[in-house]
Amino acid sequence: MHNLAATAILIFSLAISSCSGTGDTDSGDIGGTGDDYASYDGALSGDSWPQAKARGSGTLTAVYVPAPGFAYHDDEGHLSGVTVELMRAFAGYVADYHNVELTLDFVREEDWRTFYSDIVDADDGVIGMGNVTITEERREELAFSPPYMTNIASLITHRDAPTLTRLKDLESVLGGRSALAFEGTLHEERLRTLTSRYYPDARFRMAGSNDEIIELVGSGDRYFAYIDLYNYWRAVDQGAALQRHTSGDEAAEQFGYIMPLNTTWQPVISEFFEHNGGIVSTRLYREIMETHLGTRLAATLLEAHSGTDH
């Protein structure tokens, strides 16, 4: 029996080949070929955990929202990223500790809101990875894994804006700029709470994606917004004219994989995350984070996670 670290090394060494299907394809599974579909019809489903244990094999449908560093195709066209590789490590874990050969069928969904609602409506045997913040409200309609990352929400402006050192000075320092929010997200709620307290007359503009927020904020000194820290650093590394105001940082959010409420996979997912002191405290986890997010960002996020009660 291999230990978890050995399993992960084996997983990372697997060659990924293509297979036929609808949209992009990717052999991104353990024990079989999983298609990476651009679209799908009807309710998502897979095998239940009891079925997989009884047969010694099963399929878990893994739905992802493309995101740099987390779920993306590398230069060779292979699906990879933090959330993808953790799922592959999970497949290795159930092979080693439960003698179950698990196939991961990766399914792509471009729209985060569609992704979320589709997981809510899915049948058993489905897991979603879209950097979903764990909240009590969402627990009423979804099952969550233990957190795999603590997110830092960062307040940003154009790099030419004056620096906001105290939140209470929001209106005097950033007055005249509009609040820009990704509609329907916790960042919108956070921005509305901030402005109601410190800049009640602020105008709001809604955006449909993080990329749109980065483009608008970086194109001129007209907005302030919240985005995730990893999105900020990636944008800056690519030359975006952004400034992060650390006075507005919030590190209270934790991301988890999501499953429909009727899932039978939650206990074994939790077992994997909590095995031998927890996956997020392992060298494997650090290596995955550094490989896909970079050393600087990985260190910041790891520090945030270690300072948060789980």
Salt bridges, closest charged atoms under 4 A:
ASP24 OD2 - ARG108 NH1 3.28
ASP26 OD1 - ARG88 NH2 3.60
ASP36 OD2 - HIS73 NE2 2.91
ASP36 OD1 - ARG108 NH1 3.83
ASP47 OD2 - ARG55 NH2 2.81
GLU76 OE1 - HIS78 ND1 3.66
GLU85 OE2 - ARG88 NH1 2.99
GLU110 OE2 - ARG108 NE 3.05
GLU136 OE2 - ARG139 NE 3.33
ASP160 OD2 - HIS158 ND1 3.63
ASP169 OD2 - ARG166 NE 2.82
GLU188 OE2 - ARG192 NE 2.99
ASP221 OD1 - ARG177 NE 2.77
ASP228 OD1 - HIS187 NE2 2.91
ASP237 OD1 - ARG296 NH2 2.92
ASP249 OD2 - ARG244 NH2 2.38
GLU250 OE1 - ARG190 NE 2.90
GLU253 OE2 - ARG190 NH2 2.53
GLU271 OE2 - HIS98 NE2 2.70
GLU287 OE2 - ARG283 NE 3.55
GLU290 OE2 - ARG286 NH1 3.79
